[in-house]
Amino acid sequence: MDLARNSLKLVHRTFGSLLPSTMLARHYAEIPGAVHVNDLMLASESPQHVRHYIEDAQSAIWNLEQSLAAAGMTWADVGACLDMPSGYGRVTRLLARLLDPARITACDVDAEAVRFCRAAFAVAGIVANRDPARTRLGQSYDLIFVGSLLTHLTESRAAALLDLLVSRLARGGLLVFTTQGESCLDHLEWYGERFGALESTYRETVRRVGMCFMPYVRQTDYGVTIHAQSYVTKLVRERFGQALHQIRFAERGWDRHQDVWTFRASDAPPGVDGSSN
């Protein structure tokens, strides 16, 4: 079933940088838009995996719509939207059906993924640095969606990422991000046998610290992170004060797996509302 896809992957490994990104993509009836052969969010071309790919994206959009509604907003109020990490556009492709693509920025550390999103969905693109403190986003955004990124970062890099995003959030704008909550401690083997074997370490560290990060093999700053709800609430409150207001929390809200957080930026200019930033 994946023969054609695997053939395209071979072409990509050999000539990828020389070819238009959209030449290295496949189309599926259930998924709007092309899917790049390197899109790891599509595990295979089996009906089950194709269905999960689009249902996961639809779940993200549903959560964004719930967050907009909680703020008394609609898509019409979104002048600029950031999708980070965009990957190869699992969520971006649906955002581009709800917003003018020119209003959307796909951002990822994978330059090829950003190149593909720009070509396939006509959105803007920014290649991020693995160190959030060194990423330059430029403009401000009314809606920022961060799907499954804090789920992989160390404590310091997660804090740096939030600093970056809040600095680029427009007045009254929404920051929506996901975390892997304590419910994920019950199925750490989903992330690989190694993480399942670390269950006792995860549980003890989350109990004591509020979060626990363990790296992937041969990596130091990217892995699997679990956050307690109380930890995230305290982090945002202490780091941003009245600059951010939580308006929604959905435990296991994204695809019945990750917790979804929504914070709204203050409408007041910096310093007027007593915020720390």
N, C-alpha and C positions, 0 to 999 in steps of 0.2 A: 504493500500500500504506500510506503514511503520511498519507493524507488526513485520517482521523479524528484522528490524533495532532496534526497541524498545526492542525486546527480548534480543538482543546483549547488549544494553545499561544496561539492568538489570543485565546481567551476569557481565558486566564490573564493575558496582557499587559493586557487591558482591565479585568477584574474580579477578578483573582487574590487580592488582599488581602481582598476582601469575601466570598469563597466558602470553604467547608470545603476543605481541601487534597485530601481524598480524592475530591472531585468532579472534580478535574483529573488523573485517573489512568486508566490502561488496564490491562486484564488479558490475560495471555498464558498459554497452556496450560502452557508449560515453566517458567514462573517463579512460585513461590509468592508470593501477595500482589500488591497493586496496584503499578504502576510510574508514578510521576509524569511528566507530560509534559516537565518540565524536567530529568529525570534524564539528564545528558549521557553517563553510562556506557552507555546504550543508544543507539548511534549511529543506528539506524533500526529499523524493524519487520521487516526481512528475516530469514528463518530463521537465516542465518549470524550476524547481530548479536544476535538473541535468544538463540541457543545460547551465544555467547561471553559474554554478560552473566551467565548463570547458571553457566557453567563457571568463570568468574573468581571468582565468589562461593564456589563449592564448593572451589576451590583454596585460598582464604583459610581456610575452615573446616578443610580437611585439614591445613594448616600449623599452625593453632591446636591441633588435636588431637595432632599430632606434638610440639608444644611442651609441651603438658600432660603427655603420656606421658613426655617426657624429664625432667620434673620429678617424676614419680611421682604425677601428679595426674589427675583426671577432671573432667568438667563439674560433678559434684556438689560439687567443692571450690571452685567459683567462686561466691562470694556476691555479688560486684559486678563488672560488666564494663563497660569503656569502649570504645566504637567511635568512633575519631577519625582522620580526618574521616569521618563517616558518610555524607555526601552525602545522597541520597534513599533510602538503605537497601539498597544492593546486597548488602552483607554482613549488615547488621542484621536483615534479614528471615529469614535462616537462623539467626542467633544466637537469635532469638526462638522458634525451634522446638526449640532445645537447652536453653535456660535460661528460667526464669520471666521474662517481659518486664520485670517490675518490678525485676529485678536488672541491667538493661541501661540504659546511658546513651548516647544518640546525641549526638555533639558535632560542630558544624561552624560555620564562619563565615557560612554561608548560613542566615539565620533561617527562610526558607520551607522549606528542606530539613529542618530540625529540627522545624518545625511538622508537616510531613508524617509524619516518622518517629513522632512521638508519637501522631498520629491513626491512622495505618495499622497500627502494630505494637505500640501500647500501652506503649512504652518511655518512660523519662524522657528529657529533652532539655536540652542546654545550648548556647547560642549563644556560640561562641568569638570572641575578639578576634583580628584579624589579627596582632597582636603577642602571641606566646605568653606573654610576661611579664605581660600584662594580663588573661589568661584566668583565671577562678576556677572550679575544678572542685569544690570543697567536700569531698566524702567521699573515702575511699581505695578503691582497687580491687584485686581479686585477679588480674584479667586486663585488660590494656590492649592493644588492637590499633590500630596506627597504619599503615594501609595507604596507601602512596603519598602521603606528606606531606613527609617529609624529602627526597623526590625533587624538590621544587619550591622549597625554601627556601635563603636565603643561609646562610653559615656561622654568623653570629651568631644568626640566628633559629632555626636548627636546634639550636644549643646551648641557647638559651633554652627551646625546646620540650622537650628532654630534661630540663632542670632541673625544669620544671613537672611532667612525667609521673613522674619518679622521686620527687618530693616527695609525689605522691598514690598511690604504689604501696604496697600493704599489705605487711607483713612476709611474706616467702616468696612474694610475688606475682610474676606474670610480665609483663614488658614485651616485646611482640612488635612489631617495626617492619620496614618494608621500605626498601630503598635501590636506586638504579640503579647497578649495579656497573660495573666496567671493560669487561665484555662488551658493555655498551650503547654503547660508543664505536664499535662496528662497525655500528651502525644508527641513528645520530643523526637521519637523515632521517625516521625514524618520527615524530619530534616536530615536524616541519615543515622545509621547505626551508631556512629561515634557520639552524636548528641543524645541519643537515647541512653547510652551508657553513662552520661554525665548528669542524669536526672537528679541525683542526690546533691550534687554541687550546685546545680541551678536552683533547686528548691531552697537550700540553705542560704545562698547568696541573695536571692530575691527576698527571702524573709528578713535577712539582716540589713541589706543595702537598699532594696527596693527594685533593683534591676540586676541582670547578669548577662554578660557578653562572653561568648566563646568563639574563637576564630575558626574559619575553615582551615583545612590542612594546607600548609605552605603559605598561609596569609597571617598577617598580624593585626590588621585593622578592619577586617570584614568577616562577618560570621553570622551567628544566630543570637539574637538579643531578645530577652524577655523583660517586660516592664510591668510592675505592679501599677494599678490605677492610682494609688496614693502617691507613688513616686512621680508620675507625670504631672499630676495636679500640683504638687509642691514645686517641682522644677519650674513650671510655667509661671506660677505665682511669684516665686522668689526671683526669677530672672527678669520678668517683664512687668510685674506689678499691675497697675491699672491700665497698662497699654493694651492688654489682651483680656477679653472676657469670654469664658467658656459658655457656649450656647447649646451644645449638643454633645452627648457621649452615647455611643452604641456598642455595648459589649458584643464581641464577635459579629459586628455589623457588616463587615465586608466578607462576602462569600461564606458566611457562618464560621469565620475563622479569626480574622484580625479585628481588634478594637478600632473604632473610628472616633476620632476627636475633632471637634470643630470649635475654633476660637475666632472671635471677631475683634478687629482692631478698633481702638477708640476713635471716635469722630473728631476728637480735639487735637490740635497741633501738639507735637512733642513737648512735654514739660507742663502743659496746661492742666492735664488731668492727674498730675501727681505721680506719673509713671517714673520708673527708674531709668528708662532709656530716653 
